[in-house]
Amino acid sequence: MLWSPLPVSDCVQRLVAVTTSRGPATWYLDPRTVGRPEPRFRGQADQRWIRLARFQSGAWRNSFLAVLDARPEPGADGGTAFSGWAGRSEYLEFLPVLTAGFGLASLGLLAAGIAQLAAGHLIGLVPAAAFWLPVAAVAGFNALGHRSLERDISALLQEVNEVLGPAAVSAGPAADSDGA
């Protein structure tokens, strides 16, 4: 959970001022945005729900994108409590499919290599020896992506903190990070 001493309306107003729902290509190519400061977040912010990603980190990738998805609620002390999560975007749902595809490619290489070797062709050594490469590639992709996601989650929360004012947002006891 995140908390701010500002009222809900002030928090949402500050977040709306620096958020766009448009992507980077449409933002930079639109003549109406010339001279306007670059937005800090891409997503949506209103009184009921906020869903934000950093504008620059979300500009060129959709996988392993850190997202703050929370509901601003008035706190007992007049501040704002954000209940929700900060973690990976829903675009990571393709990873099991991608991993399965690379696993099948590995099994195909191994089967082709064994078939070639069984037929007496030494060329079968190459696919039989390299069958692990597709799985190693997807494992490296996942490891690097999750490492960058952890950095991006803290950068996203720090940027929200800057928008809401110095030391305005702090993690409460029930902070939830879905980054691993």
N, C-alpha and C positions, 0 to 999 in steps of 0.2 A: 504494500500500500504506500502511496505517496501522499504527502500532506503539504499544504501551503497555508500561511496565515491570512492570505487574501480571500475575500468572498468569492463564491463560484462565478458570479457575473464578471468580476475583474479578471479572474484567471482565464475564463473563456474568451473574453474580449482581447486580452493580450495574445492568446494563442491564435485566434482568428486573424489578427492583424499580420501575422508572419506565416500563415499557412495558405497553400494553394492546392486545389484538387487537380491541377493541370500538370502534365508531365514536362520534363525539361525541354523537349523539342518544341512543344506548343508554347511554352513560356518564352523561350529565347527568340522564336520566330514571329511572335505576335507584335505588331507595331505599337499596340496599346501599352505594352510593358516597358517600352524604351524610357529610360530615365528613372524607372521605379527600382527600389532596392530589391535585390534577389530575395525570394522567400527562404525561410529557414527550414520549413517543414512541407512535406507533401502529404496530403490526406484530408481529413475532415475534422472540424472542431465545432461543437455547438453545446448548448446547455445540457443535453441529454447524454452525449457520448463524444469522446475524442479518440481518433485513430490517426496517429502521426508516425511518419518516418522522416529521417533527416533528408532534406531536399537533395543535397549533393551525394550522399551515399545511395539514395534511391534512384539517382539519375541514370546510372548505367548498368544496374543489375536488379534482378527480381529475386534471385535466390539468396539465402542467407542475409536477408534484409531485416534489420532490427526495427520493431514496431512497438509503439506504446498504444495499447488498446485499453481504455479505462473510462469509467463513468465518474464525472465530478459530482460529489455530494456535499451538501453543507455539513460542516463539522459542528460539534457542540460548542466550541469556542468562537464560532463565527468564521472560521477558516474554511478550507476546502480539503476534503479527503478524496483522493483518486483511487477508486477500487477497480482493479483489473489486473493486467499483466503487461510486462515488457519482455519481449522475446522475439522469436523468429516469425517471419511472415507466413501466411498460409501457402505461399508458393512452394514451400519445401515439401509439400505433399507428393511431389513427383519423385522424390529421392528413392523411395522403395522400388518404384517402377524402373528407375534408372539403374539402380543396383542390381535388380533382377535381370535386366537386359545385359548388363556387363557380365553377370554370372553365367548367363546362357552363352554369351560369346566365348567365355573362357572354356566352358564345357565343350563347345563346338570345336575350338582349337585343339583341345585335348583329344577328342574323338577323331578328328581329321588326322592328327599326328599318329595316333595308334593305328588307324586304318591304313595309313601310308606305310608305317613300319611293318604291319602284318602282311602287307602285299610285297614286302621286300624292298621298299624304296627308302633310302636313307634320308631323303628330303623330309620325311615325316618327323625327324628329330627337331626341326625348327618349330613347328606348331606345338609339338609335345613339350618342348622345353620352355616355350613362351606362353603357355596357357594361363599363367598367373598374372600376366601384364594387365589385361583389362580390369581385373578385380583390384589390383594394386593401384591403378589409375583412379578408380572411383573411390577407393579408400583414402587416397591422398587428397582428392577433391573434397571429400567430406571433412577430413581433419582440418584442412586449411580454412574451409568455409566456417566451421564451428569456432575456430580460433578468432577469425575476423568478426564473427557475430558477437562474441563476448566483448570485444573492444567496442563494437558499434552500439551495443546496449548501453554501456556506461557513457559513451559520447552522446547518445540520444538523451539520456536522463540529465546529463550536464547541460546540454543545450536548452532543454525545457527549464532547468533551473535558472539559466541566464535570462530567459524570456520573462519568467515570473518574478525576477528580482533577485538580488544577492541573498543567498541562503534561504530562499523562499520555499524550495521543495527539498524535502529530506525523506529518506526511506523510513517507513514506520516499522514496527515489529513484524508485520506480516508481509514484507516485501517478497514478491514472487517474480522470479526470473526463469523464463522457459528457454534459456539460451543453450542448454546442454543437450 
